[in-house]
Amino acid sequence: MVVYCRRERSVLADGTLTPIVKVPSAALPSKSLLKSLAALCADPKNVVYIISGRNGDFLEEHLGHIPNLGRSEEHTSELQSPSGS
């Protein structure tokens, strides 16, 4: 997963948000990561995207509850804006 935040123009690469593990399905977002993403997304000055190789179902299950979070699924084959459209 990669996070892009426009306000600070930050990009965090794979292994930064979740540890790199042998079994990819075991790389789940922690509670502190979810809280941090929610805080970033709550600031209207930020535009935050998750860019992930994971499919939309996985991202929706683990990140779908965070308002204003944009997602790029399966290495950008599917893009969802922060507004959900």
C-alpha positions as CSV (number, residue, x, y, z in Angstrom):
1,M,0.0,0.0,0.0
2,V,1.1,3.5,-0.7
3,V,-0.4,6.7,0.8
4,Y,-0.3,10.0,-1.1
5,C,-1.3,13.1,0.9
6,R,-1.4,16.3,-1.2
7,R,-1.0,18.9,1.6
8,E,2.4,17.7,2.6
9,R,2.9,15.8,-0.7
10,S,3.9,12.7,1.2
11,V,4.2,9.3,-0.3
12,L,4.6,6.3,2.0
13,A,5.6,3.1,0.2
14,D,4.7,-0.6,0.7
15,G,6.0,-1.9,4.0
16,T,5.5,1.6,5.6
17,L,1.9,1.3,6.4
18,T,1.9,-2.4,7.2
19,P,4.9,-4.7,7.7
20,I,6.1,-6.8,4.8
21,V,5.1,-10.3,5.7
22,K,5.5,-13.7,3.9
23,V,1.7,-14.1,3.6
24,P,0.2,-11.0,2.1
25,S,-3.2,-11.6,3.6
26,A,-1.5,-11.2,7.0
27,A,-0.6,-7.5,6.3
28,L,-3.5,-5.8,7.8
29,P,-3.8,-2.2,8.9
30,S,-3.3,-1.6,12.6
31,K,-5.7,0.4,14.7
32,S,-3.2,3.2,15.0
33,L,-2.8,3.3,11.2
34,L,-6.6,3.5,10.8
35,K,-6.8,6.3,13.4
36,S,-4.0,8.3,11.6
37,L,-5.6,7.9,8.2
38,A,-8.9,9.1,9.6
39,A,-7.2,12.1,11.1
40,L,-5.5,13.0,7.8
41,C,-8.7,12.6,5.9
42,A,-10.7,14.7,8.4
43,D,-8.5,17.8,7.5
44,P,-10.2,19.4,4.5
45,K,-6.7,20.8,3.4
46,N,-5.6,17.2,2.8
47,V,-6.3,14.9,-0.2
48,V,-5.4,11.4,0.8
49,Y,-5.2,8.3,-1.4
50,I,-4.3,4.7,-0.7
51,I,-2.6,3.1,-3.7
52,S,-2.6,-0.6,-3.3
53,G,-2.2,-3.9,-5.2
54,R,-5.2,-5.2,-3.1
55,N,-8.6,-5.6,-4.7
56,G,-11.5,-3.3,-3.9
57,D,-13.2,-5.8,-1.6
58,F,-10.2,-5.9,0.7
59,L,-9.8,-2.1,0.7
60,E,-13.5,-1.6,1.3
61,E,-13.5,-4.1,4.2
62,H,-10.5,-2.6,6.0
63,L,-10.6,1.1,4.9
64,G,-14.1,1.8,3.6
65,H,-15.3,3.3,6.9
66,I,-12.8,6.2,6.6
67,P,-14.6,9.2,5.1
68,N,-12.8,11.2,2.4
69,L,-10.2,8.5,1.7
70,G,-9.4,8.0,-2.0
71,R,-8.3,4.6,-3.2
72,S,-6.5,3.2,-6.1
73,E,-7.1,-0.5,-6.2
74,E,-5.0,-3.3,-7.9
75,H,-2.1,-0.9,-8.7
76,T,-4.4,1.8,-10.3
77,S,-6.7,-0.4,-12.4
78,E,-9.6,1.0,-10.3
79,L,-9.7,4.5,-8.9
80,Q,-12.1,5.8,-6.3
81,S,-12.0,9.5,-5.4
82,P,-12.2,10.6,-1.8
83,S,-15.8,11.7,-2.4
84,G,-16.6,8.1,-3.3
85,S,-17.3,8.8,-6.9
